[in-house]
Amino acid sequence: MEIHQVKQALVLTSRLEDLGHLPIKVLKSLSTGATLVAMDPIDVKPGDWVFTIANSAARDAAGDKRLLTDLTVGGIIDDWQPE
């Protein structure tokens, strides 16, 4: 798991059927500053601090093992103060 801040929603005009229909969010990594994208089954908003679940566990976290994802938002962190 890693901590990220939600930057914005990513709008896809077309996607593979195996990606499902969950919203996709653009995230910024707290530890590396990298920009990432993740499936969002919990409806986070820009500015929220979240933790993510990666790799094969990301499919379970998205709610369907058949979805093609390597990163899924797992939860919102309340009152997070980055160092």
DSSP file (Angstrom, degrees, kcal/mol; ACC not computed):
  #  RESIDUE AA STRUCTURE BP1 BP2  ACC     N-H-->O    O-->H-N    N-H-->O    O-->H-N    TCO  KAPPA ALPHA  PHI   PSI    X-CA   Y-CA   Z-CA
    1    1 A M              0   0    0      0, 0.0     2,-0.3     0, 0.0    52,-0.2   0.000 360.0 360.0 360.0 149.9    0.0    0.0    0.0
    2    2 A E  E     -A   52   0A   0     50,-0.9    50,-2.2    28,-0.0     2,-0.4  -0.971 360.0-115.9-143.3 156.1    1.1    3.5   -0.7
    3    3 A I  E     +A   51   0A   0     -2,-0.3    27,-2.2    48,-0.2    28,-0.5  -0.806  37.5 169.3 -98.6 135.0   -0.3    7.0    0.1
    4    4 A H  E     -AB  50  29A   0     46,-2.7    46,-3.0    -2,-0.4     2,-0.4  -0.926  30.2-128.9-136.9 160.0   -1.4    9.3   -2.8
    5    5 A Q  E     -AB  49  28A   0     23,-2.3    23,-2.3    -2,-0.3     2,-0.4  -0.953  29.6-121.0-110.4 135.3   -3.2   12.6   -3.3
    6    6 A V  E     + B   0  27A   0     42,-2.8    41,-3.0    -2,-0.4    21,-0.2  -0.586  31.3 176.2 -75.1 127.7   -6.0   12.7   -5.8
    7    7 A K  E     -     0   0A   0     19,-3.1     2,-0.3     1,-0.4    20,-0.2   0.841  55.6 -38.9 -98.7 -46.1   -5.4   15.2   -8.5
    8    8 A Q  E     - B   0  26A   0     18,-1.2    18,-3.4    37,-0.1    -1,-0.4  -0.984  59.0 -85.6-170.2 167.2   -8.3   14.8  -10.9
    9    9 A A  E     - B   0  25A   0     -2,-0.3     2,-0.6    16,-0.2    16,-0.2  -0.616  36.5-137.1 -80.9 148.2  -10.7   12.4  -12.7
   10   10 A L  E     - B   0  24A   0     14,-2.8     2,-0.5    -2,-0.2    14,-0.5  -0.946  14.9-149.2-108.9 117.4   -9.5   10.9  -15.9
   11   11 A V        -     0   0    0     -2,-0.6     2,-0.5    12,-0.1    14,-0.0  -0.765  10.4-165.7 -91.9 123.8  -12.2   10.9  -18.6
   12   12 A L        -     0   0    0     -2,-0.5     3,-0.1     1,-0.1    -2,-0.0  -0.938  13.3-167.3-110.7 122.5  -11.9    8.0  -21.1
   13   13 A T  S    S+     0   0    0     -2,-0.5     2,-0.3     1,-0.2    -1,-0.1   0.712  81.6  11.8 -79.7 -19.2  -14.0    8.3  -24.2
   14   14 A S  S    S+     0   0    0      2,-0.0     2,-0.3     0, 0.0    -1,-0.2  -0.982  70.4 170.8-153.9 145.3  -13.3    4.6  -25.0
   15   15 A R        -     0   0    0     -2,-0.3     5,-0.1    -3,-0.1     2,-0.0  -0.989  40.7 -85.8-153.3 159.3  -11.9    1.7  -23.1
   16   16 A L    >   -     0   0    0     -2,-0.3     3,-1.8     1,-0.1     4,-0.3  -0.353  38.4-122.5 -62.3 144.8  -11.4   -2.0  -23.2
   17   17 A E  G >  S+     0   0    0      1,-0.3     3,-1.8     2,-0.2    -1,-0.1   0.849 110.3  63.8 -58.3 -35.0  -14.4   -4.0  -22.0
   18   18 A D  G 3  S+     0   0    0      1,-0.3    50,-2.2    49,-0.1    -1,-0.3   0.507  89.9  67.8 -72.5  -3.2  -12.1   -5.7  -19.4
   19   19 A L  G X  S-     0   0    0     -3,-1.8     3,-0.5     1,-0.2    -1,-0.3   0.570  93.4-154.1 -86.7 -10.3  -11.5   -2.4  -17.7
   20   20 A G  T <   -     0   0    0     -3,-1.8    -1,-0.2    -4,-0.3    -2,-0.0  -0.275  31.8 -72.6  69.7-159.2  -15.1   -2.3  -16.6
   21   21 A H  T 3  S+     0   0    0     -3,-0.1    -1,-0.2     2,-0.0     3,-0.1   0.103  79.5 131.4-127.1  21.3  -16.8    1.0  -15.9
   22   22 A L    <   -     0   0    0     -3,-0.5    40,-0.0     1,-0.1    -3,-0.0  -0.450  66.1 -97.9 -70.5 148.9  -15.3    2.2  -12.6
   23   23 A P        -     0   0    0      0, 0.0    17,-2.6     0, 0.0     2,-0.4  -0.316  34.0-139.5 -62.0 151.6  -14.1    5.8  -12.5
   24   24 A I  E     -BC  10  39A   0    -14,-0.5   -14,-2.8    15,-0.2     2,-0.3  -0.956  17.9-163.7-115.6 134.2  -10.4    6.4  -13.1
   25   25 A K  E     -BC   9  38A   0     13,-2.7    13,-2.1    -2,-0.4     2,-0.5  -0.911  18.4-129.7-121.8 146.8   -8.4    9.0  -11.1
   26   26 A V  E     -BC   8  37A   0    -18,-3.4   -19,-3.1    -2,-0.3   -18,-1.2  -0.821  34.0-171.7 -91.1 129.5   -5.1   10.7  -11.5
   27   27 A L  E     -BC   6  36A   0      9,-3.2     9,-2.6    -2,-0.5     2,-0.5  -0.864  20.5-143.5-123.5 154.3   -3.0   10.4   -8.4
   28   28 A K  E     -BC   5  35A   0    -23,-2.3   -23,-2.3    -2,-0.3     7,-0.2  -0.985  27.3-123.4-117.4 128.8    0.3   11.9   -7.2
   29   29 A S  E  >  -B    4   0A   0      5,-2.9     4,-1.2    -2,-0.5   -25,-0.2  -0.486   8.4-151.9 -72.1 133.6    2.6    9.7   -5.0
   30   30 A L  T  4 S+     0   0    0    -27,-2.2    -1,-0.1    -2,-0.2   -26,-0.1   0.883  95.2  42.9 -68.9 -39.5    3.5   11.1   -1.6
   31   31 A S  T  4 S+     0   0    0    -28,-0.5    -1,-0.1     1,-0.1   -27,-0.1   0.861 132.4  14.8 -80.3 -36.2    6.8    9.2   -1.6
   32   32 A T  T  4 S-     0   0    0      2,-0.1    -2,-0.1     0, 0.0    -1,-0.1   0.619  87.9-126.2-115.3 -16.8    8.1    9.7   -5.1
   33   33 A G     <  +     0   0    0     -4,-1.2    -3,-0.1     1,-0.2   -29,-0.0   0.492  58.3 150.5  80.2   2.3    6.0   12.5   -6.6
   34   34 A A        -     0   0    0     -6,-0.1    -5,-2.9     1,-0.1     2,-0.5  -0.295  47.5-123.5 -67.7 151.7    5.2   10.2   -9.5
   35   35 A T  E     +C   28   0A   0     -7,-0.2     2,-0.3    -3,-0.1    -7,-0.2  -0.861  39.0 169.8 -96.9 130.5    1.9   10.6  -11.4
   36   36 A L  E     -C   27   0A   0     -9,-2.6    -9,-3.2    -2,-0.5     2,-0.4  -0.862  26.9-135.5-134.0 164.9   -0.2    7.4  -11.5
   37   37 A V  E     +C   26   0A   0     -2,-0.3     2,-0.3   -11,-0.2   -11,-0.2  -0.963  25.3 176.3-122.9 147.2   -3.7    6.4  -12.5
   38   38 A A  E     -C   25   0A   0    -13,-2.1   -13,-2.7    -2,-0.4    34,-0.2  -0.988  34.5-104.5-146.5 152.0   -6.0    4.1  -10.5
   39   39 A M  E     -Cd  24  72A   0     32,-2.3    34,-2.7    -2,-0.3   -15,-0.2  -0.535  32.5-150.4 -72.3 146.4   -9.5    2.6  -10.5
   40   40 A D    >   +     0   0    0    -17,-2.6     3,-0.5    -2,-0.2    34,-0.1  -0.807  28.2 164.1-126.8  89.7  -11.8    4.3   -8.0
   41   41 A P  T 3  S+     0   0    0      0, 0.0    -1,-0.1     0, 0.0    33,-0.1   0.540  79.0  52.1 -80.9  -4.3  -14.5    2.1   -6.6
   42   42 A I  T 3  S-     0   0    0     31,-0.1    34,-0.1    33,-0.0    32,-0.0   0.385 106.2-116.4-115.9   4.1  -15.2    4.5   -3.6
   43   43 A D    <   -     0   0    0     -3,-0.5     2,-0.1     1,-0.1    -3,-0.0   0.978  39.9-172.3  63.7  63.2  -15.7    7.9   -5.4
   44   44 A V        -     0   0    0      4,-0.0    -1,-0.1     1,-0.0     6,-0.0  -0.420  11.6-136.0 -81.2 162.8  -12.8   10.0   -4.1
   45   45 A K    >   -     0   0    0     -2,-0.1     3,-2.3     1,-0.1   -39,-0.3  -0.835  31.9 -79.6-120.2 156.2  -12.5   13.7   -4.9
   46   46 A P  T 3  S+     0   0    0      0, 0.0   -39,-0.2     0, 0.0     3,-0.1  -0.268 118.4  27.6 -53.2 136.0   -9.6   16.0   -6.0
   47   47 A G  T 3  S+     0   0    0    -41,-3.0   -40,-0.1     1,-0.4     2,-0.0   0.092  89.3 130.0  96.2 -21.7   -7.5   16.9   -2.9
   48   48 A D    <   -     0   0    0     -3,-2.3   -42,-2.8   -43,-0.1     2,-0.5  -0.354  55.7-134.1 -63.5 143.9   -8.3   13.7   -1.0
   49   49 A W  E     +AE   5  77A   0     28,-0.5    28,-3.4   -44,-0.2     2,-0.3  -0.885  35.9 173.7 -95.7 131.5   -5.5   11.7    0.5
   50   50 A V  E     -AE   4  76A   0    -46,-3.0   -46,-2.7    -2,-0.5     2,-0.4  -0.882  31.1-129.7-134.4 161.8   -5.9    8.0   -0.2
   51   51 A F  E     -AE   3  75A   0     24,-1.9    23,-2.9    -2,-0.3    24,-1.2  -0.914  27.9-150.4-109.6 148.8   -4.2    4.7    0.2
   52   52 A T  E     -AE   2  73A   0    -50,-2.2   -50,-0.9    -2,-0.4     2,-0.5  -0.818   9.2-141.5-119.3 156.8   -3.9    2.4   -2.8
   53   53 A I  E     - E   0  72A   0     19,-2.9    19,-2.3    -2,-0.3     2,-0.2  -0.972  28.6-162.8-117.1 129.8   -3.7   -1.3   -3.3
   54   54 A A  E >   + E   0  71A   0     -2,-0.5     3,-0.8    17,-0.2     4,-0.3  -0.590  38.8   9.1-115.0 170.5   -1.4   -2.5   -6.1
   55   55 A N  T >> S-     0   0    0     15,-1.9     3,-1.6     1,-0.2     4,-0.5  -0.227 120.5 -16.0  64.2-146.0   -0.6   -5.5   -8.3
   56   56 A S  H >> S+     0   0    0      1,-0.3     3,-1.0     2,-0.2     4,-0.8   0.801 133.2  62.6 -65.3 -28.1   -2.9   -8.6   -8.3
   57   57 A A  H <> S+     0   0    0     -3,-0.8     4,-2.3     1,-0.2    -1,-0.3   0.732  89.2  72.2 -66.5 -21.1   -4.6   -7.5   -5.1
   58   58 A A  H <> S+     0   0    0     -3,-1.6     4,-1.6    -4,-0.3    -1,-0.2   0.832  92.1  56.0 -63.7 -31.8   -5.8   -4.4   -6.9
   59   59 A R  H <X>S+     0   0    0     -3,-1.0     5,-1.5    -4,-0.5     4,-0.5   0.926 108.6  45.7 -66.6 -44.3   -8.2   -6.5   -8.9
   60   60 A D  H ><5S+     0   0    0     -4,-0.8     3,-1.3     1,-0.2    -2,-0.2   0.915 111.4  53.0 -62.3 -42.4   -9.9   -7.8   -5.7
   61   61 A A  H 3<5S+     0   0    0     -4,-2.3    -1,-0.2     1,-0.3    -2,-0.2   0.813 102.9  58.2 -64.6 -29.9  -10.0   -4.3   -4.3
   62   62 A A  H 3<5S-     0   0    0     -4,-1.6    -1,-0.3    -5,-0.2    -2,-0.2   0.637 119.0-112.4 -74.5 -13.5  -11.8   -3.1   -7.5
   63   63 A G  T <<5S+     0   0    0     -3,-1.3     2,-0.3    -4,-0.5    -3,-0.2   0.427  91.9  66.5 100.7  -1.5  -14.5   -5.6   -6.8
   64   64 A D    > < -     0   0    0     -5,-1.5     3,-1.8     1,-0.1    -2,-0.1  -0.870  62.7-151.3-155.9 116.9  -14.0   -8.0   -9.7
   65   65 A K  T 3  S+     0   0    0     -2,-0.3    -5,-0.1     1,-0.3    -6,-0.1   0.665  96.6  64.6 -63.2 -15.9  -11.0  -10.3  -10.3
   66   66 A R  T 3  S+     0   0    0     -7,-0.1    -1,-0.3     2,-0.1     2,-0.1   0.635  77.5 105.5 -83.8 -13.2  -11.6  -10.0  -14.0
   67   67 A L  S <  S-     0   0    0     -3,-1.8     2,-1.2    -8,-0.2   -48,-0.2  -0.425  74.3-126.5 -70.0 140.8  -10.9   -6.3  -14.2
   68   68 A L        +     0   0    0    -50,-2.2     2,-0.3    -2,-0.1    -1,-0.1  -0.727  59.6 125.4 -89.9  92.8   -7.6   -5.3  -15.8
   69   69 A T        -     0   0    0     -2,-1.2   -10,-0.2   -14,-0.1   -11,-0.1  -0.996  41.8-172.9-148.2 148.5   -6.0   -3.0  -13.2
   70   70 A D  S    S+     0   0    0     -2,-0.3   -15,-1.9     1,-0.2     2,-0.3   0.342  82.0  44.2-116.4  -0.1   -2.7   -2.8  -11.2
   71   71 A L  E     + E   0  54A   0    -17,-0.2   -32,-2.3   -13,-0.1     2,-0.4  -0.952  60.6 172.2-150.5 127.1   -3.7    0.0   -8.9
   72   72 A T  E     -dE  39  53A   0    -19,-2.3   -19,-2.9    -2,-0.3     2,-0.3  -0.996  36.5-114.6-135.5 138.5   -7.0    0.6   -7.0
   73   73 A V  E     - E   0  52A   0    -34,-2.7   -21,-0.2    -2,-0.4     3,-0.1  -0.584  30.6-177.2 -69.6 128.0   -8.0    3.2   -4.5
   74   74 A G  E     -     0   0A   0    -23,-2.9     2,-0.3    -2,-0.3   -22,-0.2   0.720  55.1 -24.9-101.4 -26.2   -8.6    1.4   -1.2
   75   75 A G  E     - E   0  51A   0    -24,-1.2   -24,-1.9     2,-0.0     2,-0.4  -0.968  57.4-100.1-178.1 162.9   -9.7    4.2    1.1
   76   76 A I  E     - E   0  50A   0     -2,-0.3     2,-0.6   -26,-0.2   -26,-0.3  -0.813  30.6-140.0 -97.3 135.3   -9.7    7.8    2.0
   77   77 A I  E >   - E   0  49A   0    -28,-3.4     3,-0.6    -2,-0.4   -28,-0.5  -0.859  17.5-143.3 -96.9 120.1   -7.4    9.0    4.8
   78   78 A D  T 3  S+     0   0    0     -2,-0.6   -30,-0.0     1,-0.2   -28,-0.0  -0.620  74.8   0.2 -83.6 141.0   -9.0   11.6    7.1
   79   79 A D  T 3  S+     0   0    0     -2,-0.3     2,-0.4     1,-0.2    -1,-0.2   0.836  81.3 175.6  55.1  41.4   -6.9   14.5    8.5
   80   80 A W    <   -     0   0    0     -3,-0.6    -1,-0.2   -31,-0.1    -3,-0.0  -0.655  14.6-166.7 -80.0 129.1   -3.7   13.5    6.7
   81   81 A Q        -     0   0    0     -2,-0.4    -1,-0.0     2,-0.0     0, 0.0  -0.908  16.1-141.5-116.0 100.3   -0.8   16.0    7.3
   82   82 A P              0   0    0      0, 0.0    -2,-0.0     0, 0.0   -52,-0.0  -0.296 360.0 360.0 -62.3 146.0    2.0   15.2    4.8
   83   83 A E              0   0    0      0, 0.0    -2,-0.0     0, 0.0     0, 0.0   0.467 360.0 360.0 -76.5 360.0    5.5   15.7    6.3
